[in-house]
Amino acid sequence: MAGDDPIRSVAVQTGEGGGSRPRRRDRHGRGLRGRLVPPGVPLYRSRAQQFDDIVLEAVARLETRWEAELSDVEFAVQEVPDFDTAGEEGVPLARIVRGSPGSSDPASPATGPRIVLFRRPLLARAEDEDELSELVFDVVVEEFAEILGVDPEIIDPGYGDFG
């Protein structure tokens, strides 16, 4: 019987409040009816937004010591690496996009380097949020050290220490 009915959901227009937007319901009248948590609660933020917060915290940990060097570096988050990014070493956790030198054309100004973190591979390697936070911090330290051409231990003296 399940194969006989190809319609799985319908839009139901209610007569309340002018009805500018239809509400989605399944064929039994059930479905999302509204928000489950109010906007001020941490649960309200999506997983992607929570991951962005972890990246910002990792950068903030470095800013006190490396503020001048970090000023030109841009940080970005991408869901998964592009197909051409994956190498023989497996799925990368991040990559560096080198900046472009300045030109006299105002339409193409100079850009600094960009560190792109890949959200899904990092999430897959972490057991919990604390481990994810430390992993993101270590990846940010490694990529930033590569941009500066120094060892990660110089960027963060506690790099590689577990616990």
C-alpha beads as a LAMMPS data file, in Angstrom:
LAMMPS data file: protein, C-alpha beads

163 atoms
162 bonds

1 atom types
1 bond types

-500.0 500.0 xlo xhi
-500.0 500.0 ylo yhi
-500.0 500.0 zlo zhi

Masses

1 110.0

Atoms # bond

1 1 1 0.000 0.000 0.000
2 1 1 2.843 2.394 0.712
3 1 1 3.831 2.306 -2.973
4 1 1 0.319 3.223 -4.127
5 1 1 0.372 6.752 -2.679
6 1 1 3.259 8.848 -4.115
7 1 1 2.197 11.998 -2.199
8 1 1 3.985 12.241 1.133
9 1 1 3.265 15.834 2.177
10 1 1 0.901 18.625 1.239
11 1 1 0.731 22.341 1.912
12 1 1 -2.208 23.242 4.103
13 1 1 -3.497 26.804 3.944
14 1 1 -5.160 27.949 7.134
15 1 1 -7.629 30.799 7.231
16 1 1 -5.930 32.443 10.209
17 1 1 -3.830 35.590 10.038
18 1 1 -4.117 36.326 6.325
19 1 1 -2.278 33.115 5.417
20 1 1 0.625 34.598 3.496
21 1 1 2.681 31.422 3.930
22 1 1 1.353 27.844 3.772
23 1 1 2.280 25.478 6.592
24 1 1 3.757 22.080 5.733
25 1 1 1.973 19.004 7.056
26 1 1 2.186 15.349 6.200
27 1 1 -0.887 13.463 5.017
28 1 1 -2.029 12.868 8.605
29 1 1 -1.992 16.557 9.538
30 1 1 1.210 16.209 11.534
31 1 1 4.508 17.879 10.979
32 1 1 6.503 20.884 12.054
33 1 1 4.271 23.302 13.856
34 1 1 6.784 25.809 15.116
35 1 1 10.099 26.252 16.832
36 1 1 11.060 23.707 19.439
37 1 1 13.316 26.089 21.369
38 1 1 13.185 29.873 21.769
39 1 1 15.752 32.004 19.901
40 1 1 17.938 32.945 22.922
41 1 1 18.775 29.348 23.884
42 1 1 22.060 27.718 22.722
43 1 1 20.114 24.816 21.209
44 1 1 18.594 27.298 18.785
45 1 1 21.860 27.577 16.855
46 1 1 22.417 25.135 14.022
47 1 1 25.325 22.687 14.025
48 1 1 27.059 24.740 11.348
49 1 1 26.726 27.891 13.477
50 1 1 28.065 26.030 16.516
51 1 1 31.058 24.860 14.454
52 1 1 31.680 28.444 13.297
53 1 1 31.731 29.479 16.959
54 1 1 34.376 26.824 17.702
55 1 1 36.547 28.172 14.866
56 1 1 36.162 31.736 16.150
57 1 1 37.166 30.596 19.652
58 1 1 40.282 28.910 18.238
59 1 1 41.294 32.090 16.414
60 1 1 40.594 34.176 19.519
61 1 1 43.000 31.969 21.503
62 1 1 45.777 32.962 19.086
63 1 1 44.899 36.646 18.799
64 1 1 46.433 37.720 22.087
65 1 1 49.915 36.694 20.931
66 1 1 49.658 36.881 17.113
67 1 1 47.250 39.778 16.507
68 1 1 49.422 41.598 13.942
69 1 1 50.105 38.453 11.903
70 1 1 46.458 37.324 12.049
71 1 1 45.122 40.651 10.787
72 1 1 45.630 39.710 7.116
73 1 1 44.507 36.082 7.444
74 1 1 40.916 35.230 6.598
75 1 1 39.219 32.128 8.005
76 1 1 36.465 30.223 6.237
77 1 1 34.498 27.041 6.786
78 1 1 33.521 24.699 3.994
79 1 1 31.293 21.663 4.442
80 1 1 33.578 19.157 2.653
81 1 1 36.749 19.483 0.576
82 1 1 36.472 19.848 -3.178
83 1 1 37.252 16.771 -5.231
84 1 1 40.580 18.194 -6.427
85 1 1 41.654 19.037 -2.842
86 1 1 41.875 15.406 -1.677
87 1 1 45.352 13.984 -2.058
88 1 1 47.152 10.721 -1.419
89 1 1 47.137 11.411 2.326
90 1 1 43.366 11.046 2.565
91 1 1 40.707 13.621 3.250
92 1 1 42.234 16.935 4.354
93 1 1 41.000 18.793 7.426
94 1 1 41.909 22.229 6.067
95 1 1 43.698 24.002 3.261
96 1 1 45.396 27.313 2.650
97 1 1 44.372 29.556 -0.221
98 1 1 47.312 31.847 -0.888
99 1 1 46.523 35.545 -1.225
100 1 1 46.936 37.553 -4.384
101 1 1 49.422 40.395 -4.636
102 1 1 48.075 43.911 -5.017
103 1 1 47.777 45.546 -8.392
104 1 1 47.145 49.085 -9.535
105 1 1 43.608 48.078 -10.575
106 1 1 41.137 49.006 -7.790
107 1 1 38.767 46.258 -9.000
108 1 1 41.254 43.583 -7.897
109 1 1 42.811 44.614 -4.567
110 1 1 45.393 42.542 -2.736
111 1 1 44.030 39.732 -0.614
112 1 1 45.666 37.955 2.289
113 1 1 45.853 34.205 2.751
114 1 1 42.716 32.271 3.668
115 1 1 42.557 29.205 5.895
116 1 1 39.617 27.010 4.911
117 1 1 38.514 24.438 7.509
118 1 1 36.428 21.467 6.376
119 1 1 33.570 20.919 8.807
120 1 1 32.505 17.330 8.052
121 1 1 35.989 15.725 8.156
122 1 1 36.741 17.503 11.439
123 1 1 33.418 16.398 12.948
124 1 1 34.087 12.817 11.841
125 1 1 37.422 12.707 13.689
126 1 1 36.182 14.091 17.006
127 1 1 34.381 12.075 19.674
128 1 1 32.794 15.013 21.511
129 1 1 32.683 18.808 21.528
130 1 1 35.791 19.194 23.712
131 1 1 37.842 17.001 21.396
132 1 1 36.438 18.876 18.387
133 1 1 37.455 22.186 19.942
134 1 1 41.023 20.967 20.512
135 1 1 41.220 19.429 17.035
136 1 1 40.037 22.655 15.384
137 1 1 42.552 24.642 17.436
138 1 1 45.401 22.303 16.431
139 1 1 44.428 22.532 12.747
140 1 1 44.260 26.340 12.925
141 1 1 47.699 26.389 14.593
142 1 1 49.172 24.050 11.943
143 1 1 47.809 26.045 9.007
144 1 1 48.771 29.402 10.526
145 1 1 52.291 28.092 11.209
146 1 1 52.544 27.005 7.580
147 1 1 51.574 30.498 6.412
148 1 1 54.272 32.042 8.622
149 1 1 56.804 29.351 7.744
150 1 1 57.455 28.309 11.347
151 1 1 56.889 25.210 13.471
152 1 1 53.477 24.867 15.168
153 1 1 55.257 24.756 18.558
154 1 1 56.316 28.374 18.029
155 1 1 52.703 29.446 17.437
156 1 1 51.387 27.479 20.424
157 1 1 53.939 26.175 22.934
158 1 1 51.407 23.583 24.120
159 1 1 50.848 22.229 20.585
160 1 1 50.633 18.455 20.524
161 1 1 50.115 18.108 24.293
162 1 1 47.127 15.939 25.075
163 1 1 45.196 16.284 28.269

Bonds

1 1 1 2
2 1 2 3
3 1 3 4
4 1 4 5
5 1 5 6
6 1 6 7
7 1 7 8
8 1 8 9
9 1 9 10
10 1 10 11
11 1 11 12
12 1 12 13
13 1 13 14
14 1 14 15
15 1 15 16
16 1 16 17
17 1 17 18
18 1 18 19
19 1 19 20
20 1 20 21
21 1 21 22
22 1 22 23
23 1 23 24
24 1 24 25
25 1 25 26
26 1 26 27
27 1 27 28
28 1 28 29
29 1 29 30
30 1 30 31
31 1 31 32
32 1 32 33
33 1 33 34
34 1 34 35
35 1 35 36
36 1 36 37
37 1 37 38
38 1 38 39
39 1 39 40
40 1 40 41
41 1 41 42
42 1 42 43
43 1 43 44
44 1 44 45
45 1 45 46
46 1 46 47
47 1 47 48
48 1 48 49
49 1 49 50
50 1 50 51
51 1 51 52
52 1 52 53
53 1 53 54
54 1 54 55
55 1 55 56
56 1 56 57
57 1 57 58
58 1 58 59
59 1 59 60
60 1 60 61
61 1 61 62
62 1 62 63
63 1 63 64
64 1 64 65
65 1 65 66
66 1 66 67
67 1 67 68
68 1 68 69
69 1 69 70
70 1 70 71
71 1 71 72
72 1 72 73
73 1 73 74
74 1 74 75
75 1 75 76
76 1 76 77
77 1 77 78
78 1 78 79
79 1 79 80
80 1 80 81
81 1 81 82
82 1 82 83
83 1 83 84
84 1 84 85
85 1 85 86
86 1 86 87
87 1 87 88
88 1 88 89
89 1 89 90
90 1 90 91
91 1 91 92
92 1 92 93
93 1 93 94
94 1 94 95
95 1 95 96
96 1 96 97
97 1 97 98
98 1 98 99
99 1 99 100
100 1 100 101
101 1 101 102
102 1 102 103
103 1 103 104
104 1 104 105
105 1 105 106
106 1 106 107
107 1 107 108
108 1 108 109
109 1 109 110
110 1 110 111
111 1 111 112
112 1 112 113
113 1 113 114
114 1 114 115
115 1 115 116
116 1 116 117
117 1 117 118
118 1 118 119
119 1 119 120
120 1 120 121
121 1 121 122
122 1 122 123
123 1 123 124
124 1 124 125
125 1 125 126
126 1 126 127
127 1 127 128
128 1 128 129
129 1 129 130
130 1 130 131
131 1 131 132
132 1 132 133
133 1 133 134
134 1 134 135
135 1 135 136
136 1 136 137
137 1 137 138
138 1 138 139
139 1 139 140
140 1 140 141
141 1 141 142
142 1 142 143
143 1 143 144
144 1 144 145
145 1 145 146
146 1 146 147
147 1 147 148
148 1 148 149
149 1 149 150
150 1 150 151
151 1 151 152
152 1 152 153
153 1 153 154
154 1 154 155
155 1 155 156
156 1 156 157
157 1 157 158
158 1 158 159
159 1 159 160
160 1 160 161
161 1 161 162
162 1 162 163
